[in-house]
């Protein structure tokens, strides 16, 4: 696992080029299917890979939570991914993957680790609707290996939400007051959990919104809006006040989406807010380099609301001035 120790700079360059590395692992041969499937997690989220140490089991925890381990003085919860995925492996897990997710650290038990795969986000596809619906959004993306095996990339947000309190506590939305605005925000995120959280936050703010499941879908929506704006002799910013985008998404990641928006004159003036669990300064630097106006770590609805209030206030002022000018031109005519 020495490859995991590569510099943050190298991983960051990969992310900025619409490329990523995923750690491939197995949850063991399932007694029910007699198959051992391949799963993946973005290496950016992996802090360490180790043999399973002694686990302290705790009472009154979700079924998939095995307990906790002490790692250099920190107590880290341990999630058994096989249990979480309703898989009955023939042999117990042997590997512990320590993951970091927006300042949350947790460990996941897996049967074995295979290799690290480097690929482009264009090679990572949205799972078929039947699979996505059946697994409740757990599989956020899929890709195919050269040996024809299919890798299922897990939604870490879904795992954390279903095994703990991540994003589930309604009190995190306390104090968010509605905004008096007619603005509409387009947001893109491949995680069903993140989309629900964003929708709840925007609902509290009273913001109209359009959602997309990845950057490619968001780009198609923006192009349709551009055609509509052209037909009506309007600017796209008259329809969309801002774009909120995740970073890690199949087919087109948030960095590429942001770069395309900022390079296209049709979308002039539309602010882009990046919203990601990759909250390291290196990731924020890439966001700034591709033109992002703000970079907000997941998931703090108060901070997200704080970013959007002034953005939408500026949009409202701009629309009011345009309406005043239109009315003045009509009177003069």
C-alpha positions, -999 to +999 in steps of 0.1 A: +000+000+000+030+023-005+012+040-033-013+054-008+016+075+006+020+095-026+021+132-022-011+152-020+002+173-049+002+143-073-033+133-063-044+169-066-031+171-102-051+140-110-083+155-097-077+187-117-074+167-149-107+149-145-089+118-133-089+099-101-075+068-084-097+043-067-087+016-042-102-017-052-113-041-025-135-072-019-160-079+008-154-117+004-173-144-014-209-141-006-225-174+006-258-164-011-243-158-045-210-177-044-194-146-059-168-121-048-176-086-062-152-057-066-158-024-049-140+009-049-134+040-030-116+072-040-080+071-028-084+108-018-106+095+010-082+068+022-058+077+050-044+043+058-048+005+051-039-020+078-045-055+091-075-056+115-064-048+150-084-056+182-118-041+180-136-029+211-173-039+207-198-015+221-235-020+230-264-001+214-249+006+181-262+000+145-259-035+133-231-027+108-210-009+134-186-034+149-172-011+176-141+011+177-104+010+175-077+032+190-054+046+164-026+068+177-047+080+206-079+086+186-110+064+190-124+056+155-157+038+148-155+006+127-181-002+101-184-037+087-191-031+050-202-067+044-229-064+070-239-030+057-243-044+022-262-075+034-234-098+023-226-130+042-189-137+035-175-172+039-145-158+059-141-129+082-127-095+071-089-092+073-083-055+063-092-022+079-094+009+056-091+042+076-111+068+057-114+106+061-145+124+051-147+161+057-130+160+091-148+127+100-125+097+105-139+062+104-126+027+096-143+001+073-138-036+075-132-053+041-121-088+032-091-079+011-075-050-009-067-057-045-049-027-062-052+010-070-068+018-103-061+051-121-088+062-146-106+092-160-140+103-146-153+098-182-147+061-176-169+062-145-205+058-152-238+063-134-252+029-123-283+016-140-315+030-124-326-005-113-293-010-094-293+025-079-329+021-067-324-014-054-294-005-033-309+028-021-282+050-036-253+030-020-236+025-054-228+060-067-208+050-098-195+020-117-166+013-140-154-017-159-119-033-155-099-047-184-108-083-173-145-073-177-152-072-140-174-043-129-163-021-100-190-006-078-179+027-062-196+032-028-212+064-016-193+071+016-220+097+025-247+070+024-226+047+046-221+074+072-257+086+071-271+051+076-246+041+104-244+073+123-258+108+127-240+124+097-264+149+082-294+133+100-298+156+129-325+182+120-311+207+144-282+214+120-307+234+100-318+255+130-314+293+125-316+292+087-341+318+078-358+320+044-345+345+018-369+367-001-357+359-036-370+346-069-336+331-077-331+296-089-299+276-082-287+246-102-269+220-082-251+188-091-242+159-068-240+121-074-249+112-038-285+107-030-278+117+007-261+149-003-289+158-027-314+154+001-293+175+024-289+203-002-327+202-010-335+205+027-311+234+032-325+252+001-360+245+013-352+262+046-338+292+026-368+292+002-346+289-028-359+274-060-336+247-073-328+223-102-308+192-094-285+170-115-268+137-106-234+146-121-215+172-139-224+159-174-261+161-166-257+196-151-238+207-183-267+194-205-292+213-183-271+245-186-269+241-224-307+237-226-311+269-205-287+287-229-309+278-258-340+290-240-323+322-231-312+328-267-348+322-280-361+348-254-333+373-260-322+368-224-290+360-205-287+326-188-280+344-156-316+356-158-327+320-153-300+306-131-285+327-103-257+303-092-244+268-096-235+245-067-214+215-076-199+185-059-163+176-069-163+138-073-189+128-099-191+102-126-186+111-162-177+148-155-164+160-122-170+193-106-136+208-116-143+202-153-179+214-150-167+246-133-139+251-159-164+247-187-189+272-172-163+298-166-149+294-201-182+298-218-195+334-224-231+322-223-227+317-186-210+350-178-216+363-143-230+330-129-211+322-097-200+286-091-198+272-055-179+240-050-193+217-023-172+187-014-160+163+013-125+168-001-119+198+021-081+199+021-064+232+011-050+215-021-086+208-033-097+243-026-067+255-046-078+235-076-113+250-072-099+285-073-077+276-103-106+265-124-126+296-115-148+285-085-161+316-066-165+297-033-155+263-019-177+249+009-169+217+028-197+192+032-219+193+051-225+225+071-259+239+061-253+271+080-221+277+062-237+269+028-266+293+036-241+319+046-224+317+011-257+318-008-273+348+010-250+375-004-248+358-038-286+358-043-289+393-028-266+405-055-286+386-082-318+402-069-303+436-071-292+430-106-326+418-117-343+448-100-320+472-120-327+453-152-365+455-147-362+492-139-343+498-171-368+477-191-397+497-177-378+530-184-371+519-220-408+509-225-420+543-212-396+561-235-408+542-265 
